Amino acid sequence: MTPSLTALLCLGTLPKPTIWAEPGSVIPWGSPVTIWCQGTLGAREFRLDKEGSSAPWDRQPPLEPRDKGKFSIPHMTQPYAGRYHCYYLSPTVWSERSDPLELVVTGVHNKPTLSALPSPVVTSGGNVTLRCGSWQGLDGFILTKEGEHKSSWTLDAQRRPYGQTQALHPVGPVTPSHRWTFRCHGFNRDKPQVWSAPSDPLELLVPGVSGKPSLLTPQGPVVASGQSLTLQCRSDVGYDRFALSQEGGQALPQRPGRQPQAGLSQADFPLGPVTSTHGGRYRCYGGHSLSSAWSAPSDPLDVLVAGWFPDTPSLSVQPGPVVASGENVTLLCQSGSRTDTFLLSKEEAARPPLRLRSKYRGRHFQAEFSMSPVTSAHSGTYRCYSSLSSNPYLLSHASAPLELVVSGAADAIHPSQNTSDPTRGEITQIWGWAPSVMSCQGEAGSLGGHPGFWGDSDLL
């Protein structure tokens, strides 16, 4: 500040002006911003100081009715970031200086990540820890809560291996009374007004008790690596937004609801092309745009990704691919590679594939899936896969397809002749492997503690 201005300020008896920025004090790189300074009527001049500058940063005549000054920045860049104060002259005396205005530029660093631990799905009244992280070595983070109840926190970063930094912040108790949507920015301490681009938004989801939707995929539960995959969340409640969660995942993608037909709301979640990260257990939720309340979760849907390790098991059938209704049939899945588990899938079956732990016989790992007795509903095309308990959602390549034809009953129809599919409901029921229909011979044991993956006791 110049000595002459300092002397004038010492004489000031006028009230301090008000300073603010439009559209706000946090400005993306390259965007315009206007700083306003408002004093009393009859001001002759407005001045703007930037901390760290040796002279007044700018001076402007007042705008009518001569109580306000306007300072324009057409393109926000790093040199404009900092703390500002303004003054006004009326008529020969300078006012006190305003409170500081901190002008921030964003987008200088890459956006950090924002996640919720252990999950962004939180029970009502529960607590969660938010994690901001960056690979650029940033040593501070600004966490902001958006919406009606805005808040912000400045967090010191902790150093992690390989140059990563992170900051953790507890949040709670979380209730469905309002939305819980967050973003974070990163910065370095030597330039606290120079921020990164904002993280992707993270909305915490508090499940409710309203009618749960249904989650399904037209492609079936087993998809090949690289294949396009779409999950559909449906409800007979008129939800106008849906959210999808993956067990152990951090993303909670949302889609607006649509009405494909009267009395039905639906949202499609395209996830392809499929990679290993898409394998897992999913649930979806329905909500209303004007409410923070969400539905109860859908029943889980397991997505299995085939082709992620080079094994290709073989599938055979005894006594043969064409059998009479009432006979006993065994499907044998074998592999020369070490594997923990075999899966047997049936085309167009609504239920997920059967899982059975492998056993070692005759230099092969194998599992036997026995049907007793068979009916025409067992007719269809089967494939088998192998998997490892370390990641039960990733499968081998599929075996060659095996077509089973059950004949000799009044309702026995070859699949190629069935265009109306009148037995589809029956197939779904029997593919649930009722105890009187199927048993499986294999080595008993744990399947890695993954609920919903069946062991021998579930199949016998």
N, C-alpha and C positions, 0 to 999 in steps of 0.2 A: 504494500500500500504506500502511496507517495506521501511525503511529509506534509504537503499542503492539504491533501484530503484528510490526513489524520488530524490536523489542526481544526479543520472545519467540523469533523465528527465530534471533537471534544466539546464544541459549542452546541451540539445538537440537543434540542429539547423536544423535538417532534416525536410522536409515537412511531414505533418501528413498523415498516410496511409488511404486507403479506406476500410471500413468494410461492409459486407453484408452477408445474409444467403440464402442458397438454400435448399429446393425449395421456401422458403419465410420466413418471420419473424413470421408468425402466424401458429403454428404447432399443429395438433391434438395429443392428448395424445397417447404415444407409437410409434409415427412415427419418422423416422430418420431426422436429420437436419445437415447441414454442415455450419460452419462459416468460411468465407474467409477473409483474411487480405492481402491487396496488398500495397507494398511500392515501393522503387526504386530498380534497378538492383544491385546485389552484396550484398544483405542483408545477415547477418550471422544468425539471429535468429528472430523469431516472438513470441510475448507474448500476452496473452489474459487475461484481467482483468474483473471480474464480480463485479459490485458495491455491497458493503456490505461484500465482502471477504477481509481478512486481508493480503493475499498473492496473487501473480499472480495465476490466475485460471488454466492456462495451458501454456506450451511453446513448440514450434515446430520448427524444422529446415526448411529452405526454400525449396520450390519446384523449379525445373529448370523452367525458367532461373534465379532462385534465387531472385525473386521479389514478391513471394506470399507464404503465410502460410495457412495451412488447419487444422481446428479444428473440429473433428467429434463428434456428439452426436448420438449414435445408437438408443436410445429410449427416446423420449422427455417425461419428467415427470415434476411435479411441482417444484422440487429443481433447475431445469435448467432455469426456467423462470426468467427474470430480464433484467438489462441493462448491456451491455458489451462495452469495449473499447479495442483496440489493439495497439501495438507498434512494431517497428522493430529496430534491431541493425545493423548499417552499417557505417564503419566496427567496430568502438569502441564507437560510439556515438548513443544514443537512440533518436529516432524520437519523435516528438510531438505525443500525443495520438489522436486516431481517433475520429470522431464524434461518439455519442452513437448509439448502435444497441439495440433495444428493442425486446427481444425474448419472445413471448407469447405462452403459452400452452392453448389449448381449450379442452373442454370436461370434466372439473373438476366438473361443476355444470350442472344440467339439462337444456335443451334448453328453452329459453323464448318463448313467443308468440309474433308475429308481426302482427298487423292489421292496416287497414286504416279507418279513420273516415271522413265522414260518410260511405264511400264505396270505394272499390278499383277500381270501374268504375268511371272515372273522365272525364268530358267534356274537350275538347281541350282548353287550356288557364286557366283551373280551378286550384284550390288549394285543398290540402288534408292534413290531419294531420295523421302522422304515430305514432303508439303506441306500444312501447315495454313493456312487462309485465312479471312478474315472481312471483311465489308463494314461492320462497326460500329466500325472504328478501334481495335480492341483491340490493346494493345501487348505482350502476352505470350501464350504458349500452353503448355499442359501436354500432352505426348504420352505416352500410356500403351500398353504392350504387355500384352495380356491373356493369360490361360491359365496354364499350369503355370510358365512362365518369365517372371514378371511383371517389368516394368521401367518407369521413367518418366523423362522428361526435361523440364526447364523451358527454353523457347526464347524468345529475344528476337525480337520481330516487326520486320519491315522494312516501311517505308511504300511503297505502290504508288500509281499514279495513281487519281484519283477516290475517295480515301478508303479504298481497300482496303489491308489489311495481311496479311502472310504470314510464315511461318517454314519453313525447309527443314532437314531432318535426314536424313543418310545412314544407311542400314541395310544390313548385309551382313557377311560372305557369307550369303546366304539358302540354306538347305538344307531338304529335306523331313523332317528329323528331328522337327520339332514344328510346331505351327500358328503362323502369323505374323499375328496379329489385333491391330489397333490402333484407338484412338480418340483424339481430341484435344478439349480444352476451351480457351477463350480467357478472358483476364482483363485488368484494368488494373492498373498497378503501384501505384497509390495504394490499391487494395483487393485484395491478392493472394489473399485467401481467398474472394473472390466470383467465381465462375466462370460461364461460359456453360453452356447445355445441352450434353451430349456430342454430338460429331459422329456421323454414321452409322458403324458399324464398317467397317473396311477389312481384308480378309483377302488377303494376298499368296498367289498360287497358283504352285506349283512343279510344272510338268508332269513326268510320269514316262514310263515306257516300256510300261506295261500297255496292254491292248487299247483302242484309240481308239473312242469312240462315234460314232454318226451323227447329223448335224444336218439337219433338214428342216422345211419349213413346208407345212401342208395347203393354204394359199391360193396357193401358187406363188411364184416369186421376185419377181414384180411385184405390188405392192399399191397401191391408190389412197389418196391422202391422206384421213385420217379413218377409213379402214377398220380394223377390228380385226385384229390380227396375233398369231399364236401360233407360237412356234418350239418344236419337239419334239426333245429329245435322247434317243437310244435306244441301248441296248447289249445284247448277249447275255451280258455280264458282270453279275453281280448287284450293281451299285453302289447304294448307298442315299442318295447325294446327288449332285447335278449342279451345275455352275457354267457360266455363259454369259459370254463376253467379246466385246466389240465392238472391232475394230481402231481404235486411237486413243482409245478410251473409257476411263473410269476406274471405272465401276461393274462389279462382278462379282456379279450376283444369283445366289443359290443357291436350289435347290428340293430338297425330299426326293424320293428316288426311289420309284417305285411299280412294281408288276408287273402290267401289263395282261393278260399271259398268261404261262404257264410258260416259263421260260428267257429272259425279256425284262424289262429294267428301263428305266424311262422317266421323264422329268420334262417338264412343259409350262411354257414361259415366255411368259405373255401380255404383249404389248408395246403393244397398241393402246389408244386410237385412234392411228393412225400420224401422225407429224409428220416434218419434214425431218430431225430428229436420229436417227430410226430407220434412215435409209438408211445402209448400210455393210456391212462384211464381218464375219461372226460365226464363232466357233468355240465348242465346248462341251467340257467335261471331266467325267469321272466320278470319284467318290471314295467312301471309306468313312468313316462317322461316327467310328469309333474310331481312325482313322489320318489322318496329315497328308499322305499320299501321294495324288497325283492321277494320272489316266491321261494318256496322250498326247492331244494335241488332235485333235478331229474334223477332217475335211476342211472347208475354208472354205465358208460359205454367204453369197452376196451378196444382200442385200435392197435392192430398187430401189423407190423411192417415186414414183408417177406423179401428175401434176397440180400440179407445183410451179412451173411457169412457163406463160404463157398460149398457148404454141404448140400447135396441133393438126394434125399432119401428115396427109397423105392417103396411101392405100395402093391401088395398082392392080396388075393382073396381065395379063401377055401370055403366050400369045395369048388367054386368057380364063379364067374361073373353072371351066370344065368341060373337062378335057383327057383324052386317052387315055394309058394307061400307056406309058412309053418316050419321051414327048415332052420337049422342053426348055421350061421355064417360068421366067419372070422376074417377081419381085415388086419393084415400084418404089415406094419411099417418098420423098415430096416435101414440102417446106415452103417457104413464102414468107419465113420468118424465118431470120435467120442462126443456124446451128447447127453444132456440130463433128461430131456423131456421130448416127447413126440406129441404132435397135435393132429387131429383128424377133423377135416372140415368137409361140409357137404354144400354144394352149390345151392343158392337161394334159400338156405336155412336161416331162420331168424335168430336162433341161438348162437352164441359164440362157439368156436371149435372146442372139442373135448381135448383135455390135456391128460397125459399119462406118463409117469416116470419110466425111463428106459431101463432095461436090464441087458446084461452082456451074455450072449449065447453064440457059440460057434463062430467066433471072431467077428461078430456083428452086435451092434446095439439095436434093440428092437422093442416093440410094444405090440400087444395083441388086443384088438378091439372086437369083442364078440357080441353078436346080435342073436337073441334067442327069445322067441321065434321071430322070423322076419315076416313082414306084410308088404303089400304093394307100396305103402308109404315109404319104405326104405329104398325104393328104386331111386336112382339118381347118380350123379357124378361126384366122386370123392377124390380128395387129395390129402397128402400128409406132409408135415413139416417137422423139422427138429428145432429145438431151441435150448438155450442155456439158462439156468436159474438166476445167473447174475443179472440178466436183463430179459425177463420173460416176454417182453413186448416186441423183441426183434427175433425174426425167424430166418430159417434157411430158405433156399429156393424150394419151390413146390415140387413134389413128386410128379411123375406123369399122371394124368387123370385116369381114374378107374371108374368105369360105368357098371353099376350093379342093376340087374333087371330081375325083379321078382314076379314070377308068373304063376298061373294056376289058381288064381282067385278071381271072383266076379269083378272086383274093383281093380284088378291089375291092368294098368295101362302103361305102355312104354313111354318114357318122358318125351320122346320126339313126337308122339301122337297126341300129347296132352296140350291143347292150345288154350283151353279155358282155365286150366289148373284148378279143378274143383276140389282137389284134396290138399290144397296148400295149408289150410288150417290144421289138418291131420298131420301133415309132415312136420309142421312146427311143433306140435305136441309131442310126436314121437322123437323128434330130434332133440327134445329135452332129455332123452335117455331115461325114461321111466324104468325103475328097477326090473319090472317084468319083461322089458324089451331088450335091454342091453346090459352086458357086464364086460369089464375090461381086465385083462390079465397083465400085470406089470409089477414092478418093484415098488413097494410102499415107501413113502417118505415125504418129507416136507417139500413144498414147492417154493421155498424162499420167503414164506410169510406174506405172500401176495393174496389178499382176499379176493374171492371170486374165481380163483384158479383151483380146479378141483383135484383132489387127491384120490387114491384108490377107494377110500371109504365112501367118498361121495358118489362113486360110479357103480358100486356093487349093489 
